[in-house]
């Protein structure tokens, strides 16, 4: 999925006339991202449940789903 998005962004940048290089995702960068989003996700869900805050609960859930998707992408590399 990451390779597909990189190719799409490169095509869009060429069509728009923008000269921009997109950094390549490596396993180490993805692992760091996974740890960060997992921490934010667990914290958001925990605070959302404790404070009965729906926005925090939703953001924590989205962040947790993002860490799961990142884990799948790491396994594909």
DSSP file (Angstrom, degrees, kcal/mol; ACC not computed):
  #  RESIDUE AA STRUCTURE BP1 BP2  ACC     N-H-->O    O-->H-N    N-H-->O    O-->H-N    TCO  KAPPA ALPHA  PHI   PSI    X-CA   Y-CA   Z-CA
    1    1 A X     >        0   0    0      0, 0.0     4,-2.4     0, 0.0     5,-0.2   0.000 360.0 360.0 360.0 -39.0    0.0    0.0    0.0
    2    2 A X  H  >  +     0   0    0      1,-0.2     4,-2.6     2,-0.2     5,-0.2   0.914 360.0  49.7 -65.2 -42.0    2.8    2.4    0.8
    3    3 A X  H  > S+     0   0    0      1,-0.2     4,-2.3     2,-0.2    -1,-0.2   0.889 110.5  51.2 -63.7 -38.6    4.5    1.8   -2.6
    4    4 A X  H  > S+     0   0    0      2,-0.2     4,-2.2     1,-0.2    -2,-0.2   0.917 111.2  47.2 -63.9 -44.3    1.2    2.4   -4.3
    5    5 A X  H  X S+     0   0    0     -4,-2.4     4,-2.8     2,-0.2     5,-0.2   0.900 110.5  52.6 -65.1 -40.6    0.7    5.7   -2.5
    6    6 A X  H  X S+     0   0    0     -4,-2.6     4,-2.1     1,-0.2    -2,-0.2   0.926 110.6  47.4 -60.1 -44.6    4.3    6.8   -3.2
    7    7 A X  H  X S+     0   0    0     -4,-2.3     4,-2.1     2,-0.2    -1,-0.2   0.902 112.7  49.3 -63.9 -40.8    3.7    6.1   -6.9
    8    8 A X  H  X S+     0   0    0     -4,-2.2     4,-2.4     2,-0.2    -2,-0.2   0.926 111.4  48.2 -64.4 -45.4    0.4    8.0   -6.9
    9    9 A X  H  X S+     0   0    0     -4,-2.8     4,-2.5     1,-0.2    -1,-0.2   0.868 109.8  53.3 -64.5 -35.7    1.9   11.0   -5.1
   10   10 A X  H  X S+     0   0    0     -4,-2.1     4,-2.1    -5,-0.2    -1,-0.2   0.918 110.0  47.5 -64.7 -42.8    4.8   11.1   -7.5
   11   11 A X  H  X S+     0   0    0     -4,-2.1     4,-2.3     2,-0.2    -2,-0.2   0.916 112.7  48.7 -63.4 -43.7    2.4   11.1  -10.5
   12   12 A X  H  X S+     0   0    0     -4,-2.4     4,-2.2     1,-0.2    -2,-0.2   0.904 110.4  51.5 -64.1 -41.4    0.3   13.9   -9.0
   13   13 A X  H  X>S+     0   0    0     -4,-2.5     5,-2.7     1,-0.2     4,-0.8   0.896 110.1  49.0 -62.7 -40.0    3.5   16.0   -8.2
   14   14 A X  H  <5S+     0   0    0     -4,-2.1     3,-0.5     3,-0.2    -2,-0.2   0.910 111.8  48.9 -66.1 -41.5    4.6   15.6  -11.8
   15   15 A X  H  <5S+     0   0    0     -4,-2.3    -2,-0.2     1,-0.2    -1,-0.2   0.868 113.6  46.5 -64.9 -36.0    1.2   16.7  -13.1
   16   16 A X  H  <5S-     0   0    0     -4,-2.2    -1,-0.2    -5,-0.2    -2,-0.2   0.585 113.1-119.5 -82.7  -9.8    1.1   19.7  -10.8
   17   17 A X  T  <5 +     0   0    0     -4,-0.8     2,-0.5    -3,-0.5    -3,-0.2   0.737  63.0 146.2  79.0  22.6    4.7   20.6  -11.7
   18   18 A X      < -     0   0    0     -5,-2.7     2,-1.0    -6,-0.2    -1,-0.3  -0.819  41.7-150.4 -97.3 129.1    6.0   20.3   -8.2
   19   19 A X        +     0   0    0     -2,-0.5     2,-0.4    -3,-0.1    -5,-0.0  -0.794  41.9 142.4 -99.3  93.5    9.5   19.0   -7.7
   20   20 A X        -     0   0    0     -2,-1.0     2,-0.5   -10,-0.1    -7,-0.1  -0.997  41.5-144.4-137.5 133.4    9.3   17.2   -4.4
   21   21 A X        -     0   0    0     -2,-0.4     2,-0.5     0, 0.0    -2,-0.0  -0.851  15.1-144.3 -99.3 132.6   11.0   14.0   -3.2
   22   22 A X        -     0   0    0     -2,-0.5     2,-0.0   -16,-0.1   -12,-0.0  -0.820  23.6-116.5 -95.0 127.7    9.0   11.8   -0.9
   23   23 A X        -     0   0    0     -2,-0.5     2,-0.2     1,-0.1    -1,-0.0  -0.369  31.1-118.0 -64.5 140.9   11.0   10.1    1.8
   24   24 A X        -     0   0    0      1,-0.1     2,-0.4    -2,-0.0    -1,-0.1  -0.567  23.9-118.8 -80.8 141.5   11.0    6.3    1.5
   25   25 A X        -     0   0    0     -2,-0.2     2,-0.3     4,-0.1    -1,-0.1  -0.646  32.5-171.3 -80.5 131.2    9.5    4.3    4.3
   26   26 A X     >  -     0   0    0     -2,-0.4     4,-2.5     1,-0.1     5,-0.2  -0.766  36.7-108.0-115.6 166.4   11.9    1.9    6.0
   27   27 A X  H  > S+     0   0    0     -2,-0.3     4,-2.5     1,-0.2     5,-0.2   0.904 119.2  51.6 -60.5 -40.7   11.3   -0.8    8.5
   28   28 A X  H  > S+     0   0    0      1,-0.2     4,-2.1     2,-0.2    -1,-0.2   0.901 111.3  46.9 -65.8 -39.3   12.9    1.2   11.3
   29   29 A X  H  > S+     0   0    0      2,-0.2     4,-2.2     1,-0.2    -1,-0.2   0.895 113.1  49.2 -67.6 -39.6   10.8    4.3   10.5
   30   30 A X  H  X S+     0   0    0     -4,-2.5     4,-2.5     2,-0.2    -2,-0.2   0.885 110.0  51.2 -67.8 -37.2    7.6    2.3   10.4
   31   31 A X  H  X S+     0   0    0     -4,-2.5     4,-2.4     2,-0.2    -2,-0.2   0.912 110.1  49.3 -65.4 -41.4    8.4    0.6   13.7
   32   32 A X  H  X S+     0   0    0     -4,-2.1     4,-2.1     1,-0.2    -2,-0.2   0.917 112.2  48.6 -62.2 -42.9    9.0    4.0   15.3
   33   33 A X  H  X S+     0   0    0     -4,-2.2     4,-2.8     1,-0.2     5,-0.3   0.898 109.7  52.7 -62.5 -41.2    5.7    5.2   13.9
   34   34 A X  H  X S+     0   0    0     -4,-2.5     4,-2.4     1,-0.2    -2,-0.2   0.923 109.6  47.8 -62.3 -44.4    4.0    2.0   15.1
   35   35 A X  H  X S+     0   0    0     -4,-2.4     4,-2.2     2,-0.2    -1,-0.2   0.906 113.6  48.3 -63.3 -41.0    5.3    2.5   18.7
   36   36 A X  H  X S+     0   0    0     -4,-2.1     4,-2.4     2,-0.2    -2,-0.2   0.939 114.4  43.8 -65.4 -47.7    4.2    6.2   18.7
   37   37 A X  H  X S+     0   0    0     -4,-2.8     4,-2.6     2,-0.2    -1,-0.2   0.843 112.2  53.6 -70.1 -31.8    0.7    5.5   17.3
   38   38 A X  H  X S+     0   0    0     -4,-2.4     4,-2.8    -5,-0.3     5,-0.3   0.933 110.1  47.8 -65.3 -44.3    0.2    2.6   19.7
   39   39 A X  H  X S+     0   0    0     -4,-2.2     4,-2.3     1,-0.2    -2,-0.2   0.933 115.1  44.8 -61.2 -46.6    1.1    4.8   22.7
   40   40 A X  H  X S+     0   0    0     -4,-2.4     4,-2.8     2,-0.2    -1,-0.2   0.891 113.8  51.3 -64.4 -38.7   -1.2    7.5   21.5
   41   41 A X  H  X S+     0   0    0     -4,-2.6     4,-2.6     2,-0.2     5,-0.2   0.939 112.5  43.3 -65.1 -47.7   -4.0    5.0   20.8
   42   42 A X  H  X S+     0   0    0     -4,-2.8     4,-2.5     1,-0.2     5,-0.2   0.913 116.5  48.7 -65.4 -41.4   -3.8    3.3   24.1
   43   43 A X  H  X S+     0   0    0     -4,-2.3     4,-2.8    -5,-0.3     5,-0.3   0.913 112.5  48.2 -63.6 -42.3   -3.6    6.7   25.9
   44   44 A X  H  X S+     0   0    0     -4,-2.8     4,-2.3     2,-0.2    16,-0.2   0.909 113.6  45.9 -65.0 -42.9   -6.5    8.1   24.0
   45   45 A X  H  X S+     0   0    0     -4,-2.6     4,-2.2    -5,-0.2     5,-0.2   0.925 114.5  48.8 -66.2 -43.2   -8.7    5.1   24.6
   46   46 A X  H  X S+     0   0    0     -4,-2.5     4,-2.6    -5,-0.2    -2,-0.2   0.947 115.2  42.7 -62.3 -49.7   -7.8    5.0   28.3
   47   47 A X  H  X S+     0   0    0     -4,-2.8     4,-2.7     1,-0.2     6,-0.3   0.867 112.4  55.3 -65.7 -34.8   -8.5    8.7   28.8
   48   48 A X  H  X>S+     0   0    0     -4,-2.3     5,-1.5    -5,-0.3     4,-0.5   0.883 112.1  42.5 -64.6 -37.8  -11.6    8.5   26.7
   49   49 A X  H  <5S+     0   0    0     -4,-2.2     3,-0.3     3,-0.2    -2,-0.2   0.918 116.9  46.6 -73.7 -44.0  -13.0    5.8   28.9
   50   50 A X  H  <5S+     0   0    0     -4,-2.6    -2,-0.2     1,-0.2    -3,-0.2   0.923 123.3  33.2 -65.2 -44.3  -12.0    7.4   32.2
   51   51 A X  H  <5S-     0   0    0     -4,-2.7    -1,-0.2    -5,-0.2    -2,-0.2   0.408 104.1-123.4 -93.2   2.1  -13.2   10.9   31.3
   52   52 A X  T  <5 +     0   0    0     -4,-0.5     2,-0.7    -3,-0.3    -3,-0.2   0.902  56.0 158.0  54.1  44.0  -16.2    9.7   29.2
   53   53 A X     >< -     0   0    0     -5,-1.5     4,-2.0    -6,-0.3    -1,-0.2  -0.879  30.3-167.3-104.5 110.2  -14.8   11.8   26.3
   54   54 A X  H  > S+     0   0    0     -2,-0.7     4,-2.7     1,-0.2     5,-0.2   0.909  86.6  53.8 -63.6 -44.5  -16.1   10.6   22.9
   55   55 A X  H  > S+     0   0    0      1,-0.2     4,-2.6     2,-0.2     5,-0.2   0.914 111.0  46.3 -60.0 -40.9  -13.6   12.6   20.8
   56   56 A X  H  > S+     0   0    0      2,-0.2     4,-2.5     1,-0.2    -8,-0.2   0.895 112.5  50.8 -65.7 -38.9  -10.6   11.1   22.8
   57   57 A X  H  X S+     0   0    0     -4,-2.0     4,-2.1     2,-0.2    -2,-0.2   0.914 112.3  46.4 -64.1 -42.9  -12.1    7.6   22.5
   58   58 A X  H  X S+     0   0    0     -4,-2.7     4,-2.5     2,-0.2    -2,-0.2   0.932 114.0  47.3 -66.1 -46.2  -12.6    8.0   18.7
   59   59 A X  H  X S+     0   0    0     -4,-2.6     4,-2.3    -5,-0.2    -2,-0.2   0.887 112.2  50.5 -64.2 -38.6   -9.1    9.4   18.2
   60   60 A X  H  X S+     0   0    0     -4,-2.5     4,-2.1   -16,-0.2    -1,-0.2   0.890 110.8  49.2 -64.9 -39.3   -7.5    6.7   20.3
   61   61 A X  H  X S+     0   0    0     -4,-2.1     4,-2.4     2,-0.2    -2,-0.2   0.917 111.2  48.9 -66.3 -43.6   -9.4    4.0   18.3
   62   62 A X  H  X S+     0   0    0     -4,-2.5     4,-2.2     1,-0.2    -2,-0.2   0.905 111.5  50.1 -62.0 -41.5   -8.3    5.6   15.0
   63   63 A X  H  X S+     0   0    0     -4,-2.3     4,-1.9     2,-0.2    -1,-0.2   0.884 109.9  50.3 -65.7 -38.5   -4.7    5.7   16.2
   64   64 A X  H  X S+     0   0    0     -4,-2.1     4,-1.7     2,-0.2    -2,-0.2   0.905 110.2  49.6 -65.8 -41.7   -4.9    2.0   17.3
   65   65 A X  H  X S+     0   0    0     -4,-2.4     4,-2.3     1,-0.2    -2,-0.2   0.882 108.6  54.5 -63.3 -38.0   -6.2    1.0   13.9
   66   66 A X  H  X S+     0   0    0     -4,-2.2     4,-2.2     1,-0.2    -2,-0.2   0.886 106.2  50.9 -62.8 -39.5   -3.4    3.0   12.3
   67   67 A X  H  X S+     0   0    0     -4,-1.9     4,-1.9     2,-0.2    -1,-0.2   0.856 109.2  51.3 -68.5 -33.1   -0.8    1.0   14.4
   68   68 A X  H  X S+     0   0    0     -4,-1.7     4,-1.9     2,-0.2    -2,-0.2   0.917 110.6  48.4 -66.8 -43.2   -2.4   -2.3   13.2
   69   69 A X  H  X S+     0   0    0     -4,-2.3     4,-2.0     1,-0.2    -2,-0.2   0.880 110.2  52.0 -64.1 -37.7   -2.2   -1.1    9.6
   70   70 A X  H  X S+     0   0    0     -4,-2.2     4,-2.2     2,-0.2    -1,-0.2   0.887 106.6  53.5 -65.4 -38.7    1.4   -0.1   10.1
   71   71 A X  H  X S+     0   0    0     -4,-1.9     4,-1.8     2,-0.2    -2,-0.2   0.895 108.1  50.3 -62.1 -40.7    2.2   -3.6   11.5
   72   72 A X  H  X S+     0   0    0     -4,-1.9     4,-1.2     1,-0.2    -1,-0.2   0.902 110.2  50.1 -64.4 -41.1    0.7   -5.2    8.4
   73   73 A X  H  X S+     0   0    0     -4,-2.0     4,-0.9     1,-0.2    -2,-0.2   0.861 107.5  54.1 -66.4 -35.5    2.9   -2.9    6.2
   74   74 A X  H >< S+     0   0    0     -4,-2.2     3,-0.7     1,-0.2    -1,-0.2   0.908 106.6  51.7 -64.3 -40.8    6.0   -3.9    8.2
   75   75 A X  H 3< S+     0   0    0     -4,-1.8    -1,-0.2     1,-0.2    -2,-0.2   0.805 105.2  56.6 -65.9 -28.7    5.3   -7.6    7.6
   76   76 A X  H 3<        0   0    0     -4,-1.2    -1,-0.2     1,-0.2    -2,-0.2   0.728 360.0 360.0 -74.6 -21.5    5.0   -6.9    3.8
   77   77 A X    <<        0   0    0     -4,-0.9    -1,-0.2    -3,-0.7    -2,-0.2   0.475 360.0 360.0 -78.0 360.0    8.4   -5.4    3.6
